[in-house]
C-alpha cells in the first residue's frame, strides 16, 4: 500500500488525508468473489474489467464524502484506491510485462529492505510542493529526504532510519523539547505517566536511526503509531 499528496490533519481525532492505493495479492486459493462484499457498490467497466465504487462519509472535520474504487486484476490482485486515476495507473502497471527490479534497486538501502517481509519507504519531496507543512516533517526532521523502516520478526524489533536529515540539529531539538516537557510537568506537580518513545540517534551528520521492540504492550503500540506518522499516516487524538 502507498499514499501521496498528503493534506495536514485538522481538529481533534483527525487523520491526515492522502491519495492512497492498496494492492492485495491473492494466495494459492486464487481470486475470491469480490461482488459479494460489494453488493451495494456501483459497477462500471474499465479496460475489459469491472470497477466497483462506493461512497463513505469521512469522519474528518472537513466532512467530505470520500469515493473508494476497487478492481480485480485477473486472478492475482485486488486494487483499492480513493483516486480513480491512481487505480487506473496501478492497474496498467500490474498488467504490463515490465521489469520492476530496476525501480526497486533505485530505493535507498533496498538491499536491506528487500530482505524483510515488512518494510516501509518514503521519499520526501522538497521541490514543487504546494503545502509544505502537509508532511509535518520539516519542523521535526529538517532536511529529511528518505525515511525507511523494516521489521525483524525473529528478533521482534523494528528499525527506522531517516536519511538526508540535519541529524545533530534534530538531536538538539529533541533534547530541548524533552527538557521543556519535564519542566512543565514539574511546575504542575505532575510526572510523566506514559513511556517516552525511543529517541533517534545520529549515526552520521545526515542520518538518524532508532530501534524499538515489537514484543508487545503500550510502548510497542506507541512506537508503531509514531512511525506511521512519519510515513504520512498520522493521527491526532
mmCIF file of the C-alpha atoms, coordinates in Angstrom:
data_MODEL
# 
_entry.id   MODEL 
# 
loop_
_atom_site.group_PDB 
_atom_site.id 
_atom_site.type_symbol 
_atom_site.label_atom_id 
_atom_site.label_alt_id 
_atom_site.label_comp_id 
_atom_site.label_asym_id 
_atom_site.label_entity_id 
_atom_site.label_seq_id 
_atom_site.pdbx_PDB_ins_code 
_atom_site.Cartn_x 
_atom_site.Cartn_y 
_atom_site.Cartn_z 
_atom_site.occupancy 
_atom_site.B_iso_or_equiv 
_atom_site.pdbx_formal_charge 
_atom_site.auth_seq_id 
_atom_site.auth_comp_id 
_atom_site.auth_asym_id 
_atom_site.auth_atom_id 
_atom_site.pdbx_PDB_model_num 
ATOM 1   C CA . UNK A 1 1   ? 0.000   0.000   0.000   1.00 0.00 ? 1   UNK A CA 1 
ATOM 2   C CA . UNK A 1 2   ? 1.101   3.571   -0.506  1.00 0.00 ? 2   UNK A CA 1 
ATOM 3   C CA . UNK A 1 3   ? -0.023  7.174   -0.319  1.00 0.00 ? 3   UNK A CA 1 
ATOM 4   C CA . UNK A 1 4   ? 0.903   10.596  -1.651  1.00 0.00 ? 4   UNK A CA 1 
ATOM 5   C CA . UNK A 1 5   ? -0.432  14.142  -1.824  1.00 0.00 ? 5   UNK A CA 1 
ATOM 6   C CA . UNK A 1 6   ? -0.894  14.411  1.935   1.00 0.00 ? 6   UNK A CA 1 
ATOM 7   C CA . UNK A 1 7   ? -3.080  17.145  3.413   1.00 0.00 ? 7   UNK A CA 1 
ATOM 8   C CA . UNK A 1 8   ? -2.500  18.165  7.054   1.00 0.00 ? 8   UNK A CA 1 
ATOM 9   C CA . UNK A 1 9   ? -4.895  16.799  9.665   1.00 0.00 ? 9   UNK A CA 1 
ATOM 10  C CA . UNK A 1 10  ? -7.325  19.289  11.195  1.00 0.00 ? 10  UNK A CA 1 
ATOM 11  C CA . UNK A 1 11  ? -9.027  19.144  14.567  1.00 0.00 ? 11  UNK A CA 1 
ATOM 12  C CA . UNK A 1 12  ? -9.332  16.601  17.348  1.00 0.00 ? 12  UNK A CA 1 
ATOM 13  C CA . UNK A 1 13  ? -9.437  12.963  16.275  1.00 0.00 ? 13  UNK A CA 1 
ATOM 14  C CA . UNK A 1 14  ? -8.423  13.812  12.705  1.00 0.00 ? 14  UNK A CA 1 
ATOM 15  C CA . UNK A 1 15  ? -6.118  11.860  10.438  1.00 0.00 ? 15  UNK A CA 1 
ATOM 16  C CA . UNK A 1 16  ? -4.011  13.019  7.524   1.00 0.00 ? 16  UNK A CA 1 
ATOM 17  C CA . UNK A 1 17  ? -5.741  12.793  4.153   1.00 0.00 ? 17  UNK A CA 1 
ATOM 18  C CA . UNK A 1 18  ? -3.975  11.462  1.077   1.00 0.00 ? 18  UNK A CA 1 
ATOM 19  C CA . UNK A 1 19  ? -4.437  9.736   -2.241  1.00 0.00 ? 19  UNK A CA 1 
ATOM 20  C CA . UNK A 1 20  ? -3.802  6.107   -1.398  1.00 0.00 ? 20  UNK A CA 1 
ATOM 21  C CA . UNK A 1 21  ? -3.747  2.744   -3.138  1.00 0.00 ? 21  UNK A CA 1 
ATOM 22  C CA . UNK A 1 22  ? -3.797  -0.768  -1.688  1.00 0.00 ? 22  UNK A CA 1 
ATOM 23  C CA . UNK A 1 23  ? -2.716  -3.827  -3.666  1.00 0.00 ? 23  UNK A CA 1 
ATOM 24  C CA . UNK A 1 24  ? -3.894  -7.157  -2.251  1.00 0.00 ? 24  UNK A CA 1 
ATOM 25  C CA . UNK A 1 25  ? -2.124  -10.230 -3.624  1.00 0.00 ? 25  UNK A CA 1 
ATOM 26  C CA . UNK A 1 26  ? -4.248  -13.379 -3.791  1.00 0.00 ? 26  UNK A CA 1 
ATOM 27  C CA . UNK A 1 27  ? -2.778  -16.597 -2.415  1.00 0.00 ? 27  UNK A CA 1 
ATOM 28  C CA . UNK A 1 28  ? -2.890  -20.123 -3.756  1.00 0.00 ? 28  UNK A CA 1 
ATOM 29  C CA . UNK A 1 29  ? -6.678  -20.220 -3.352  1.00 0.00 ? 29  UNK A CA 1 
ATOM 30  C CA . UNK A 1 30  ? -6.986  -17.662 -6.129  1.00 0.00 ? 30  UNK A CA 1 
ATOM 31  C CA . UNK A 1 31  ? -9.415  -14.845 -6.711  1.00 0.00 ? 31  UNK A CA 1 
ATOM 32  C CA . UNK A 1 32  ? -12.330 -14.501 -4.270  1.00 0.00 ? 32  UNK A CA 1 
ATOM 33  C CA . UNK A 1 33  ? -15.731 -13.223 -5.386  1.00 0.00 ? 33  UNK A CA 1 
ATOM 34  C CA . UNK A 1 34  ? -15.456 -9.535  -4.525  1.00 0.00 ? 34  UNK A CA 1 
ATOM 35  C CA . UNK A 1 35  ? -19.027 -8.963  -5.688  1.00 0.00 ? 35  UNK A CA 1 
ATOM 36  C CA . UNK A 1 36  ? -20.431 -10.489 -2.506  1.00 0.00 ? 36  UNK A CA 1 
ATOM 37  C CA . UNK A 1 37  ? -18.538 -7.884  -0.459  1.00 0.00 ? 37  UNK A CA 1 
ATOM 38  C CA . UNK A 1 38  ? -19.681 -5.027  -2.690  1.00 0.00 ? 38  UNK A CA 1 
ATOM 39  C CA . UNK A 1 39  ? -23.325 -5.861  -3.246  1.00 0.00 ? 39  UNK A CA 1 
ATOM 40  C CA . UNK A 1 40  ? -24.349 -2.198  -2.879  1.00 0.00 ? 40  UNK A CA 1 
ATOM 41  C CA . UNK A 1 41  ? -21.423 -0.748  -4.850  1.00 0.00 ? 41  UNK A CA 1 
ATOM 42  C CA . UNK A 1 42  ? -21.796 0.832   -8.281  1.00 0.00 ? 42  UNK A CA 1 
ATOM 43  C CA . UNK A 1 43  ? -20.237 -1.164  -11.142 1.00 0.00 ? 43  UNK A CA 1 
ATOM 44  C CA . UNK A 1 44  ? -18.579 0.224   -14.261 1.00 0.00 ? 44  UNK A CA 1 
ATOM 45  C CA . UNK A 1 45  ? -16.271 -1.236  -16.897 1.00 0.00 ? 45  UNK A CA 1 
ATOM 46  C CA . UNK A 1 46  ? -12.593 -0.411  -17.302 1.00 0.00 ? 46  UNK A CA 1 
ATOM 47  C CA . UNK A 1 47  ? -10.333 -1.945  -19.957 1.00 0.00 ? 47  UNK A CA 1 
ATOM 48  C CA . UNK A 1 48  ? -12.410 -5.094  -20.091 1.00 0.00 ? 48  UNK A CA 1 
ATOM 49  C CA . UNK A 1 49  ? -12.677 -5.422  -16.320 1.00 0.00 ? 49  UNK A CA 1 
ATOM 50  C CA . UNK A 1 50  ? -15.036 -4.252  -13.600 1.00 0.00 ? 50  UNK A CA 1 
ATOM 51  C CA . UNK A 1 51  ? -14.557 -1.327  -11.251 1.00 0.00 ? 51  UNK A CA 1 
ATOM 52  C CA . UNK A 1 52  ? -16.633 -1.069  -8.095  1.00 0.00 ? 52  UNK A CA 1 
ATOM 53  C CA . UNK A 1 53  ? -17.162 2.301   -6.430  1.00 0.00 ? 53  UNK A CA 1 
ATOM 54  C CA . UNK A 1 54  ? -18.889 3.379   -3.233  1.00 0.00 ? 54  UNK A CA 1 
ATOM 55  C CA . UNK A 1 55  ? -19.035 6.483   -1.077  1.00 0.00 ? 55  UNK A CA 1 
ATOM 56  C CA . UNK A 1 56  ? -18.229 6.890   2.596   1.00 0.00 ? 56  UNK A CA 1 
ATOM 57  C CA . UNK A 1 57  ? -18.806 9.954   4.755   1.00 0.00 ? 57  UNK A CA 1 
ATOM 58  C CA . UNK A 1 58  ? -15.415 10.900  6.149   1.00 0.00 ? 58  UNK A CA 1 
ATOM 59  C CA . UNK A 1 59  ? -15.107 11.468  9.921   1.00 0.00 ? 59  UNK A CA 1 
ATOM 60  C CA . UNK A 1 60  ? -12.549 14.168  9.105   1.00 0.00 ? 60  UNK A CA 1 
ATOM 61  C CA . UNK A 1 61  ? -13.592 17.659  10.308  1.00 0.00 ? 61  UNK A CA 1 
ATOM 62  C CA . UNK A 1 62  ? -13.849 18.713  6.664   1.00 0.00 ? 62  UNK A CA 1 
ATOM 63  C CA . UNK A 1 63  ? -16.923 16.468  6.471   1.00 0.00 ? 63  UNK A CA 1 
ATOM 64  C CA . UNK A 1 64  ? -16.144 15.352  2.932   1.00 0.00 ? 64  UNK A CA 1 
ATOM 65  C CA . UNK A 1 65  ? -17.673 12.354  1.201   1.00 0.00 ? 65  UNK A CA 1 
ATOM 66  C CA . UNK A 1 66  ? -14.914 10.029  0.004   1.00 0.00 ? 66  UNK A CA 1 
ATOM 67  C CA . UNK A 1 67  ? -15.333 7.750   -3.003  1.00 0.00 ? 67  UNK A CA 1 
ATOM 68  C CA . UNK A 1 68  ? -13.499 4.423   -2.978  1.00 0.00 ? 68  UNK A CA 1 
ATOM 69  C CA . UNK A 1 69  ? -12.719 2.393   -6.080  1.00 0.00 ? 69  UNK A CA 1 
ATOM 70  C CA . UNK A 1 70  ? -11.813 -1.297  -6.389  1.00 0.00 ? 70  UNK A CA 1 
ATOM 71  C CA . UNK A 1 71  ? -10.826 -3.540  -9.278  1.00 0.00 ? 71  UNK A CA 1 
ATOM 72  C CA . UNK A 1 72  ? -9.782  -7.181  -9.534  1.00 0.00 ? 72  UNK A CA 1 
ATOM 73  C CA . UNK A 1 73  ? -6.831  -7.862  -11.828 1.00 0.00 ? 73  UNK A CA 1 
ATOM 74  C CA . UNK A 1 74  ? -7.052  -11.333 -13.350 1.00 0.00 ? 74  UNK A CA 1 
ATOM 75  C CA . UNK A 1 75  ? -6.728  -13.973 -10.633 1.00 0.00 ? 75  UNK A CA 1 
ATOM 76  C CA . UNK A 1 76  ? -3.841  -12.206 -8.939  1.00 0.00 ? 76  UNK A CA 1 
ATOM 77  C CA . UNK A 1 77  ? -4.690  -8.825  -7.400  1.00 0.00 ? 77  UNK A CA 1 
ATOM 78  C CA . UNK A 1 78  ? -7.323  -6.627  -5.830  1.00 0.00 ? 78  UNK A CA 1 
ATOM 79  C CA . UNK A 1 79  ? -6.569  -2.894  -6.150  1.00 0.00 ? 79  UNK A CA 1 
ATOM 80  C CA . UNK A 1 80  ? -8.362  -0.372  -3.911  1.00 0.00 ? 80  UNK A CA 1 
ATOM 81  C CA . UNK A 1 81  ? -7.899  3.406   -4.083  1.00 0.00 ? 81  UNK A CA 1 
ATOM 82  C CA . UNK A 1 82  ? -9.649  6.672   -3.284  1.00 0.00 ? 82  UNK A CA 1 
ATOM 83  C CA . UNK A 1 83  ? -8.499  8.093   -6.630  1.00 0.00 ? 83  UNK A CA 1 
ATOM 84  C CA . UNK A 1 84  ? -9.723  6.586   -9.913  1.00 0.00 ? 84  UNK A CA 1 
ATOM 85  C CA . UNK A 1 85  ? -6.703  7.876   -11.841 1.00 0.00 ? 85  UNK A CA 1 
ATOM 86  C CA . UNK A 1 86  ? -4.302  6.173   -9.423  1.00 0.00 ? 86  UNK A CA 1 
ATOM 87  C CA . UNK A 1 87  ? -6.264  2.924   -9.639  1.00 0.00 ? 87  UNK A CA 1 
ATOM 88  C CA . UNK A 1 88  ? -6.084  3.001   -13.438 1.00 0.00 ? 88  UNK A CA 1 
ATOM 89  C CA . UNK A 1 89  ? -2.347  3.778   -13.417 1.00 0.00 ? 89  UNK A CA 1 
ATOM 90  C CA . UNK A 1 90  ? -1.541  0.969   -10.976 1.00 0.00 ? 90  UNK A CA 1 
ATOM 91  C CA . UNK A 1 91  ? -3.748  -1.444  -12.931 1.00 0.00 ? 91  UNK A CA 1 
ATOM 92  C CA . UNK A 1 92  ? -1.822  -0.697  -16.139 1.00 0.00 ? 92  UNK A CA 1 
ATOM 93  C CA . UNK A 1 93  ? 1.468   -1.387  -14.380 1.00 0.00 ? 93  UNK A CA 1 
ATOM 94  C CA . UNK A 1 94  ? 0.218   -4.643  -12.848 1.00 0.00 ? 94  UNK A CA 1 
ATOM 95  C CA . UNK A 1 95  ? -0.947  -5.901  -16.251 1.00 0.00 ? 95  UNK A CA 1 
ATOM 96  C CA . UNK A 1 96  ? 2.205   -4.860  -18.111 1.00 0.00 ? 96  UNK A CA 1 
ATOM 97  C CA . UNK A 1 97  ? 5.205   -7.110  -18.658 1.00 0.00 ? 97  UNK A CA 1 
ATOM 98  C CA . UNK A 1 98  ? 7.719   -4.547  -17.451 1.00 0.00 ? 98  UNK A CA 1 
ATOM 99  C CA . UNK A 1 99  ? 10.664  -5.380  -15.209 1.00 0.00 ? 99  UNK A CA 1 
ATOM 100 C CA . UNK A 1 100 ? 10.299  -3.546  -11.890 1.00 0.00 ? 100 UNK A CA 1 
ATOM 101 C CA . UNK A 1 101 ? 13.626  -4.709  -10.484 1.00 0.00 ? 101 UNK A CA 1 
ATOM 102 C CA . UNK A 1 102 ? 15.399  -1.538  -11.672 1.00 0.00 ? 102 UNK A CA 1 
ATOM 103 C CA . UNK A 1 103 ? 12.798  0.610   -9.870  1.00 0.00 ? 103 UNK A CA 1 
ATOM 104 C CA . UNK A 1 104 ? 13.262  -1.280  -6.621  1.00 0.00 ? 104 UNK A CA 1 
ATOM 105 C CA . UNK A 1 105 ? 17.040  -1.181  -6.870  1.00 0.00 ? 105 UNK A CA 1 
ATOM 106 C CA . UNK A 1 106 ? 16.826  2.626   -7.009  1.00 0.00 ? 106 UNK A CA 1 
ATOM 107 C CA . UNK A 1 107 ? 15.354  2.760   -3.492  1.00 0.00 ? 107 UNK A CA 1 
ATOM 108 C CA . UNK A 1 108 ? 17.851  3.800   -0.843  1.00 0.00 ? 108 UNK A CA 1 
ATOM 109 C CA . UNK A 1 109 ? 19.036  0.767   1.189   1.00 0.00 ? 109 UNK A CA 1 
ATOM 110 C CA . UNK A 1 110 ? 16.913  -1.599  -0.919  1.00 0.00 ? 110 UNK A CA 1 
ATOM 111 C CA . UNK A 1 111 ? 19.432  -4.398  -0.323  1.00 0.00 ? 111 UNK A CA 1 
ATOM 112 C CA . UNK A 1 112 ? 18.465  -4.232  3.371   1.00 0.00 ? 112 UNK A CA 1 
ATOM 113 C CA . UNK A 1 113 ? 14.754  -3.553  2.897   1.00 0.00 ? 113 UNK A CA 1 
ATOM 114 C CA . UNK A 1 114 ? 14.304  -6.332  0.349   1.00 0.00 ? 114 UNK A CA 1 
ATOM 115 C CA . UNK A 1 115 ? 15.426  -8.917  2.889   1.00 0.00 ? 115 UNK A CA 1 
ATOM 116 C CA . UNK A 1 116 ? 12.447  -8.224  5.170   1.00 0.00 ? 116 UNK A CA 1 
ATOM 117 C CA . UNK A 1 117 ? 8.802   -9.195  4.857   1.00 0.00 ? 117 UNK A CA 1 
ATOM 118 C CA . UNK A 1 118 ? 7.551   -5.946  6.418   1.00 0.00 ? 118 UNK A CA 1 
ATOM 119 C CA . UNK A 1 119 ? 9.100   -2.663  5.329   1.00 0.00 ? 119 UNK A CA 1 
ATOM 120 C CA . UNK A 1 120 ? 8.222   0.920   4.515   1.00 0.00 ? 120 UNK A CA 1 
ATOM 121 C CA . UNK A 1 121 ? 9.801   3.577   2.290   1.00 0.00 ? 121 UNK A CA 1 
ATOM 122 C CA . UNK A 1 122 ? 9.030   7.273   1.929   1.00 0.00 ? 122 UNK A CA 1 
ATOM 123 C CA . UNK A 1 123 ? 10.665  9.776   -0.387  1.00 0.00 ? 123 UNK A CA 1 
ATOM 124 C CA . UNK A 1 124 ? 10.182  13.353  0.769   1.00 0.00 ? 124 UNK A CA 1 
ATOM 125 C CA . UNK A 1 125 ? 9.811   15.959  -1.980  1.00 0.00 ? 125 UNK A CA 1 
ATOM 126 C CA . UNK A 1 126 ? 11.151  19.460  -1.304  1.00 0.00 ? 126 UNK A CA 1 
ATOM 127 C CA . UNK A 1 127 ? 10.530  20.982  -4.746  1.00 0.00 ? 127 UNK A CA 1 
ATOM 128 C CA . UNK A 1 128 ? 7.147   21.810  -6.239  1.00 0.00 ? 128 UNK A CA 1 
ATOM 129 C CA . UNK A 1 129 ? 5.262   21.159  -3.003  1.00 0.00 ? 129 UNK A CA 1 
ATOM 130 C CA . UNK A 1 130 ? 2.120   23.262  -2.571  1.00 0.00 ? 130 UNK A CA 1 
ATOM 131 C CA . UNK A 1 131 ? 1.532   22.585  1.128   1.00 0.00 ? 131 UNK A CA 1 
ATOM 132 C CA . UNK A 1 132 ? 4.983   22.384  2.658   1.00 0.00 ? 132 UNK A CA 1 
ATOM 133 C CA . UNK A 1 133 ? 3.572   21.716  6.133   1.00 0.00 ? 133 UNK A CA 1 
ATOM 134 C CA . UNK A 1 134 ? 1.499   18.759  4.948   1.00 0.00 ? 134 UNK A CA 1 
ATOM 135 C CA . UNK A 1 135 ? 4.154   16.190  5.801   1.00 0.00 ? 135 UNK A CA 1 
ATOM 136 C CA . UNK A 1 136 ? 4.830   17.755  9.232   1.00 0.00 ? 136 UNK A CA 1 
ATOM 137 C CA . UNK A 1 137 ? 8.466   16.738  8.777   1.00 0.00 ? 137 UNK A CA 1 
ATOM 138 C CA . UNK A 1 138 ? 10.290  19.988  8.126   1.00 0.00 ? 138 UNK A CA 1 
ATOM 139 C CA . UNK A 1 139 ? 9.593   21.236  11.659  1.00 0.00 ? 139 UNK A CA 1 
ATOM 140 C CA . UNK A 1 140 ? 10.583  17.959  13.327  1.00 0.00 ? 140 UNK A CA 1 
ATOM 141 C CA . UNK A 1 141 ? 13.080  16.361  10.922  1.00 0.00 ? 141 UNK A CA 1 
ATOM 142 C CA . UNK A 1 142 ? 14.512  19.266  8.904   1.00 0.00 ? 142 UNK A CA 1 
ATOM 143 C CA . UNK A 1 143 ? 16.138  18.256  5.639   1.00 0.00 ? 143 UNK A CA 1 
ATOM 144 C CA . UNK A 1 144 ? 14.757  14.697  5.656   1.00 0.00 ? 144 UNK A CA 1 
ATOM 145 C CA . UNK A 1 145 ? 14.904  13.161  2.183   1.00 0.00 ? 145 UNK A CA 1 
ATOM 146 C CA . UNK A 1 146 ? 14.116  9.494   2.742   1.00 0.00 ? 146 UNK A CA 1 
ATOM 147 C CA . UNK A 1 147 ? 12.536  7.501   5.561   1.00 0.00 ? 147 UNK A CA 1 
ATOM 148 C CA . UNK A 1 148 ? 12.818  3.725   5.710   1.00 0.00 ? 148 UNK A CA 1 
ATOM 149 C CA . UNK A 1 149 ? 11.556  1.226   8.247   1.00 0.00 ? 149 UNK A CA 1 
ATOM 150 C CA . UNK A 1 150 ? 11.793  -2.543  8.440   1.00 0.00 ? 150 UNK A CA 1 
ATOM 151 C CA . UNK A 1 151 ? 10.739  -5.177  10.958  1.00 0.00 ? 151 UNK A CA 1 
ATOM 152 C CA . UNK A 1 152 ? 12.874  -8.121  12.011  1.00 0.00 ? 152 UNK A CA 1 
ATOM 153 C CA . UNK A 1 153 ? 10.157  -10.540 13.132  1.00 0.00 ? 153 UNK A CA 1 
ATOM 154 C CA . UNK A 1 154 ? 12.556  -13.171 14.506  1.00 0.00 ? 154 UNK A CA 1 
ATOM 155 C CA . UNK A 1 155 ? 14.284  -10.637 16.758  1.00 0.00 ? 155 UNK A CA 1 
ATOM 156 C CA . UNK A 1 156 ? 10.979  -8.803  17.431  1.00 0.00 ? 156 UNK A CA 1 
ATOM 157 C CA . UNK A 1 157 ? 12.445  -5.394  16.667  1.00 0.00 ? 157 UNK A CA 1 
ATOM 158 C CA . UNK A 1 158 ? 11.852  -2.601  14.170  1.00 0.00 ? 158 UNK A CA 1 
ATOM 159 C CA . UNK A 1 159 ? 14.392  -0.116  12.835  1.00 0.00 ? 159 UNK A CA 1 
ATOM 160 C CA . UNK A 1 160 ? 13.610  3.342   11.456  1.00 0.00 ? 160 UNK A CA 1 
ATOM 161 C CA . UNK A 1 161 ? 16.160  5.413   9.533   1.00 0.00 ? 161 UNK A CA 1 
ATOM 162 C CA . UNK A 1 162 ? 15.897  8.995   8.325   1.00 0.00 ? 162 UNK A CA 1 
ATOM 163 C CA . UNK A 1 163 ? 18.342  9.891   5.545   1.00 0.00 ? 163 UNK A CA 1 
ATOM 164 C CA . UNK A 1 164 ? 19.468  13.322  4.390   1.00 0.00 ? 164 UNK A CA 1 
ATOM 165 C CA . UNK A 1 165 ? 18.319  14.923  7.637   1.00 0.00 ? 165 UNK A CA 1 
ATOM 166 C CA . UNK A 1 166 ? 20.251  17.505  9.683   1.00 0.00 ? 166 UNK A CA 1 
ATOM 167 C CA . UNK A 1 167 ? 20.885  14.877  12.335  1.00 0.00 ? 167 UNK A CA 1 
ATOM 168 C CA . UNK A 1 168 ? 22.695  16.864  15.027  1.00 0.00 ? 168 UNK A CA 1 
ATOM 169 C CA . UNK A 1 169 ? 20.103  19.652  14.821  1.00 0.00 ? 169 UNK A CA 1 
ATOM 170 C CA . UNK A 1 170 ? 17.286  17.161  15.393  1.00 0.00 ? 170 UNK A CA 1 
ATOM 171 C CA . UNK A 1 171 ? 19.047  15.591  18.375  1.00 0.00 ? 171 UNK A CA 1 
ATOM 172 C CA . UNK A 1 172 ? 19.463  19.029  19.957  1.00 0.00 ? 172 UNK A CA 1 
ATOM 173 C CA . UNK A 1 173 ? 15.839  19.976  19.205  1.00 0.00 ? 173 UNK A CA 1 
ATOM 174 C CA . UNK A 1 174 ? 14.645  16.742  20.825  1.00 0.00 ? 174 UNK A CA 1 
ATOM 175 C CA . UNK A 1 175 ? 16.759  17.349  23.911  1.00 0.00 ? 175 UNK A CA 1 
ATOM 176 C CA . UNK A 1 176 ? 15.340  20.864  24.345  1.00 0.00 ? 176 UNK A CA 1 
ATOM 177 C CA . UNK A 1 177 ? 11.766  19.627  23.837  1.00 0.00 ? 177 UNK A CA 1 
ATOM 178 C CA . UNK A 1 178 ? 12.165  16.909  26.459  1.00 0.00 ? 178 UNK A CA 1 
ATOM 179 C CA . UNK A 1 179 ? 13.626  19.379  28.971  1.00 0.00 ? 179 UNK A CA 1 
ATOM 180 C CA . UNK A 1 180 ? 10.732  21.776  28.395  1.00 0.00 ? 180 UNK A CA 1 
ATOM 181 C CA . UNK A 1 181 ? 8.221   18.971  28.863  1.00 0.00 ? 181 UNK A CA 1 
ATOM 182 C CA . UNK A 1 182 ? 9.821   17.826  32.125  1.00 0.00 ? 182 UNK A CA 1 
ATOM 183 C CA . UNK A 1 183 ? 9.899   21.398  33.437  1.00 0.00 ? 183 UNK A CA 1 
ATOM 184 C CA . UNK A 1 184 ? 6.234   21.914  32.562  1.00 0.00 ? 184 UNK A CA 1 
ATOM 185 C CA . UNK A 1 185 ? 5.190   18.724  34.343  1.00 0.00 ? 185 UNK A CA 1 
ATOM 186 C CA . UNK A 1 186 ? 7.311   19.621  37.354  1.00 0.00 ? 186 UNK A CA 1 
ATOM 187 C CA . UNK A 1 187 ? 5.680   23.055  37.641  1.00 0.00 ? 187 UNK A CA 1 
ATOM 188 C CA . UNK A 1 188 ? 2.268   21.372  37.602  1.00 0.00 ? 188 UNK A CA 1 
ATOM 189 C CA . UNK A 1 189 ? 3.329   18.886  40.240  1.00 0.00 ? 189 UNK A CA 1 
ATOM 190 C CA . UNK A 1 190 ? 2.910   16.009  37.830  1.00 0.00 ? 190 UNK A CA 1 
ATOM 191 C CA . UNK A 1 191 ? 5.103   13.312  36.486  1.00 0.00 ? 191 UNK A CA 1 
ATOM 192 C CA . UNK A 1 192 ? 5.079   11.639  33.114  1.00 0.00 ? 192 UNK A CA 1 
ATOM 193 C CA . UNK A 1 193 ? 2.663   8.723   33.355  1.00 0.00 ? 193 UNK A CA 1 
ATOM 194 C CA . UNK A 1 194 ? 3.475   7.150   29.981  1.00 0.00 ? 194 UNK A CA 1 
ATOM 195 C CA . UNK A 1 195 ? 6.560   5.581   28.481  1.00 0.00 ? 195 UNK A CA 1 
ATOM 196 C CA . UNK A 1 196 ? 8.522   8.059   26.392  1.00 0.00 ? 196 UNK A CA 1 
ATOM 197 C CA . UNK A 1 197 ? 9.219   6.937   22.807  1.00 0.00 ? 197 UNK A CA 1 
ATOM 198 C CA . UNK A 1 198 ? 12.682  5.871   21.744  1.00 0.00 ? 198 UNK A CA 1 
ATOM 199 C CA . UNK A 1 199 ? 14.667  8.844   20.501  1.00 0.00 ? 199 UNK A CA 1 
ATOM 200 C CA . UNK A 1 200 ? 16.598  8.962   17.251  1.00 0.00 ? 200 UNK A CA 1 
ATOM 201 C CA . UNK A 1 201 ? 20.368  8.807   17.456  1.00 0.00 ? 201 UNK A CA 1 
ATOM 202 C CA . UNK A 1 202 ? 22.694  10.398  14.879  1.00 0.00 ? 202 UNK A CA 1 
ATOM 203 C CA . UNK A 1 203 ? 24.757  7.689   13.170  1.00 0.00 ? 203 UNK A CA 1 
ATOM 204 C CA . UNK A 1 204 ? 26.369  10.346  10.951  1.00 0.00 ? 204 UNK A CA 1 
ATOM 205 C CA . UNK A 1 205 ? 25.670  14.072  10.280  1.00 0.00 ? 205 UNK A CA 1 
ATOM 206 C CA . UNK A 1 206 ? 22.911  13.236  7.733   1.00 0.00 ? 206 UNK A CA 1 
ATOM 207 C CA . UNK A 1 207 ? 21.415  10.036  9.185   1.00 0.00 ? 207 UNK A CA 1 
ATOM 208 C CA . UNK A 1 208 ? 19.189  9.304   12.170  1.00 0.00 ? 208 UNK A CA 1 
ATOM 209 C CA . UNK A 1 209 ? 18.273  5.852   13.401  1.00 0.00 ? 209 UNK A CA 1 
ATOM 210 C CA . UNK A 1 210 ? 16.249  4.278   16.159  1.00 0.00 ? 210 UNK A CA 1 
ATOM 211 C CA . UNK A 1 211 ? 15.333  0.727   17.106  1.00 0.00 ? 211 UNK A CA 1 
ATOM 212 C CA . UNK A 1 212 ? 12.365  -0.363  19.194  1.00 0.00 ? 212 UNK A CA 1 
ATOM 213 C CA . UNK A 1 213 ? 10.850  -3.593  20.453  1.00 0.00 ? 213 UNK A CA 1 
ATOM 214 C CA . UNK A 1 214 ? 7.871   -5.317  18.853  1.00 0.00 ? 214 UNK A CA 1 
ATOM 215 C CA . UNK A 1 215 ? 7.354   -7.626  21.821  1.00 0.00 ? 215 UNK A CA 1 
ATOM 216 C CA . UNK A 1 216 ? 4.005   -6.027  22.655  1.00 0.00 ? 216 UNK A CA 1 
ATOM 217 C CA . UNK A 1 217 ? 2.473   -3.653  25.179  1.00 0.00 ? 217 UNK A CA 1 
ATOM 218 C CA . UNK A 1 218 ? 1.676   0.047   25.078  1.00 0.00 ? 218 UNK A CA 1 
ATOM 219 C CA . UNK A 1 219 ? 5.281   1.011   24.398  1.00 0.00 ? 219 UNK A CA 1 
ATOM 220 C CA . UNK A 1 220 ? 5.395   -1.027  21.181  1.00 0.00 ? 220 UNK A CA 1 
ATOM 221 C CA . UNK A 1 221 ? 1.970   0.219   20.097  1.00 0.00 ? 221 UNK A CA 1 
ATOM 222 C CA . UNK A 1 222 ? 3.017   3.822   20.680  1.00 0.00 ? 222 UNK A CA 1 
ATOM 223 C CA . UNK A 1 223 ? 6.203   3.377   18.665  1.00 0.00 ? 223 UNK A CA 1 
ATOM 224 C CA . UNK A 1 224 ? 4.289   1.838   15.751  1.00 0.00 ? 224 UNK A CA 1 
ATOM 225 C CA . UNK A 1 225 ? 1.733   4.672   15.700  1.00 0.00 ? 225 UNK A CA 1 
ATOM 226 C CA . UNK A 1 226 ? 4.535   7.255   15.861  1.00 0.00 ? 226 UNK A CA 1 
ATOM 227 C CA . UNK A 1 227 ? 6.343   5.556   12.972  1.00 0.00 ? 227 UNK A CA 1 
ATOM 228 C CA . UNK A 1 228 ? 3.132   5.511   10.912  1.00 0.00 ? 228 UNK A CA 1 
ATOM 229 C CA . UNK A 1 229 ? 3.038   9.274   11.373  1.00 0.00 ? 229 UNK A CA 1 
ATOM 230 C CA . UNK A 1 230 ? 6.495   9.599   9.816   1.00 0.00 ? 230 UNK A CA 1 
ATOM 231 C CA . UNK A 1 231 ? 5.144   7.910   6.698   1.00 0.00 ? 231 UNK A CA 1 
ATOM 232 C CA . UNK A 1 232 ? 2.240   10.364  6.486   1.00 0.00 ? 232 UNK A CA 1 
ATOM 233 C CA . UNK A 1 233 ? -0.436  8.293   8.181   1.00 0.00 ? 233 UNK A CA 1 
ATOM 234 C CA . UNK A 1 234 ? -0.641  10.486  11.243  1.00 0.00 ? 234 UNK A CA 1 
ATOM 235 C CA . UNK A 1 235 ? -3.486  10.537  13.733  1.00 0.00 ? 235 UNK A CA 1 
ATOM 236 C CA . UNK A 1 236 ? -4.211  13.491  16.035  1.00 0.00 ? 236 UNK A CA 1 
ATOM 237 C CA . UNK A 1 237 ? -6.060  12.450  19.192  1.00 0.00 ? 237 UNK A CA 1 
# 
